[in-house]
Amino acid sequence: MAEDDVVNVSASNEGENQNNPNKRKWRKKRKNFLSNAKKYAKKGQMGRGTQMPEELYQYFVGILEAIKAGIEDEEQKQALVNNVLDRTKGEELNIVGNQLGCRVIELLLPYAIPEDLERYIEVLTPDLRRLCADNFSNHVLKTVLKVCCKRATEHLQTEEPNAGSDSDDDETPKKKRKVKSESQSKYSKEHIKVCHDFTLKISKYALNNLEDFVWDTYANHIVRASLKCLSGITLLPGEKPKVNLFKEPVLQNKGIPPHQTKMQYRVIPEDFKELVKEFANRLSLWPQFKDLPYETMTSALLQVLLFAVKNVDKTLTRHLLKKLLNESFAPDDWVSDSADSKKDKDTEEKNENGEMEINVESANLPPVFKSEPSVRLLEAALFVAKKKMYTQIYAKCFINRLGQLANMPMLNFTVQRLIDNCQIKEEFEPMFEELSGGFGALLVCGNTGVLVALAKACLRLQTKQAQYLQNLEAALQCGDDDGQQHFAASCLRLVPYSPSAEIRDNFIHIHGSVIMQTMLDFQRPAKVVTSLLSMDTERLVATLSDAKGCHLADALRKGRQVGAKSRDRLVAKLEGHVQQLALCQYGSRALEQLFEGASAERQLALMQQLSEKAGLLNGSPYGRIVAAKLDVATFKRSPKSWQKARARSDK
């Protein structure tokens, strides 16, 4: 799809990769847009879509190359934007309908001066119906809408962190925010009004043509973009920010990780909120509303609608969720397919193994679990639901089915989202009990993300931590005294321990690493720490030198219940291997974390080892960074001077 509006989920672990973790997963090489544009020109085709003069096409190819090379100077960047947009005068409609032209204009419009942006608004407005349904012009129209909305609401934003974040507690008193006046904005009142009016115009146009736009592949995205702008959505859960080719940093605007449940919203005016309500009310009155979750395009639209309404009207959000739950997800009149077991058996013989399991297992599941689009909408519903509504969704769709759902390739992600959004300890405990006997089955089928979600919930809600550890030990066959010494290695690999099996590689499962990090923050992590200290030194060094394993050092340092003596014992265990860690990318990072968490005595021992190989450190790019951060040169010259400088920096 052209836009990542559908809630993204992590890829499932395939059985083949589980059996052979070292097997490389080849990805199809991504096509290069710029090289394709040049190939079109060589063939005499000036890109797809509307045709541009060859001279103008080659000009845009050169501009795209310049942008891709990177322009860090702000004045040069603005000069380039102004020159290119000025060059498009009189050719705007022709350019935005061309594949290359729309790509370049889409990149430049966020930096356009008010005069250029208003010119594009004036040119695009008379021909909205055609542009909304065009596969290239559609992108430019969305960009103009987003830029206008941002400029129209910029003076409403505050510098306070989380000013527009959603709150899960309705009773939490909201602090009054200091809102900037329009005179403080870098744009004039006239330009802000033009942007405000255009945002409303496009959104109302989409609302008036909703019956047509919902089913149109490209116009559907205009409706979604309107809802996102009107409700102040910056990023949807799992959606990654688009990185502009001007090489802008996006650290402050990252996508929302799968196991977090907070969203950031921009502050928006009341007339925007009223329009969002109108979208929701109209869609909910459609006679075919109950069927919308089962189509990919309409499900994606409903997902955006739920996230939009969440920031506008809590009562309307509850109404939409209740309507979806009772009429679409699990209606009262739905009939289990278990009676048609004979028919299912016939289907088993004809289909492949994967499909066969889905048909048999889904026999007693509500309709929402029968198609992927509806499942993704259910995940969005779990995200936006308040406590009472969350309980209703859990009771009608999930209760007594978690074990079955957690072992299915597609539906285990929905179980993860259910657990992630659980905020009540008493509600989580029966979920845990239902899944506690199936840890081994989850390891076998590869749906280990469920184990991650359970670990994080145990930590978040401060419950069932000892039981989680016991169940995981049993699943990894590390319950006896001999097996407990190998618990850390087995957990990192997420492979059951076998005394007869020889481990020849240092493979680390990403979920295994996250589970270990989470358990180190449990109230009683003694077993986990002891198992880590029992690891073979070479394997421990290899683990800390791995991209996924190095984060264990962070967990050991920050773990609230990890004792200082345990940290020092781990540092002592690495004696003789410190230089090896310092010379590699991830090992040097782990070494810094262990150093910060160690006692003063152990820090001196580490510095002594590093100073003995100062020349070797300075010959490596990563070692050089470690040497500079820890000031190895000063220590080598005078340990007492280093200690004094360290004491001053700590103060």
PyMOL commands that set and color helices and strands:
alter all, ss='L'
color gray80, all
select helices_A, chain A and resi 15-19+33-42+54-69+74-87+92-96+99-111+114-132+137-156+182-184+189-208+210-213+219-231+251-253+270-284+289-294+296-310+314-329+337-350+353-364+367-370+372-384+387-398+402-406+412-420+425-436+439-445+449-461+465-475+481-484+487-493+510-519+526-533+537-544+551-558+564-573+578-582+585-597+600-612+614-618+621-630+632-637+639-650
alter helices_A, ss='H'
color red, helices_A
deselect
rebuild
show_as cartoon
